[in-house]
Amino acid sequence: MSRTIKHLLIGGLTIMTIGVPTVTTANENDFKLTIVNPRNLYDPTPNGYSTAVIAPRGARVAYISGQGGQDGTGALSPDFAVQVEQAYANLRTALDALGAKPDQVAKLTVFVVDHDMSKLEVLTSNVKKMFGEALPAQTLIPVPKLAIDPMLFEVEAVVVLE
């Protein structure tokens, strides 16, 4: 390895380690998500989401894969509302496995097959039921189909762990 490259690597490592914060004792409030809904933007809370969510400094982040509406046996109802309710139950199970609560979810991405406005009420009521006032940031992506043909809905989450 050339001398120049070696100095660049050592210098880069030095700079990276200088920026590492020292360990401090955290209290419970240090791990709370900060929800941001600017007043000069449309208020998204009636629709079951927040504009932005800030994760606390130093928090660990977990990513939950898309949860569909399959029950414990893998069966899918043909009914959109039933699939959405089951998908959020599956998301809750995944959160429980992480030792996390819904108020630790910073971001949701939902995928809806053949989305139309009639499906919004089902989506909104399920999100509000699970998250209450701690509405995560959320993006809805209409899609023509999902991984399995009878799937009509899928939700994935970004979770901030304590």
Beta strands, then each sheet from edge to edge (+ up, - down):
strand 1: 34-36
strand 2: 52-54
strand 3: 60-68
strand 4: 105-113
strand 5: 137-143
strand 6: 153-161
sheet 1: 1+ 2-
sheet 2: 3+ 6- 4+ 5+
end
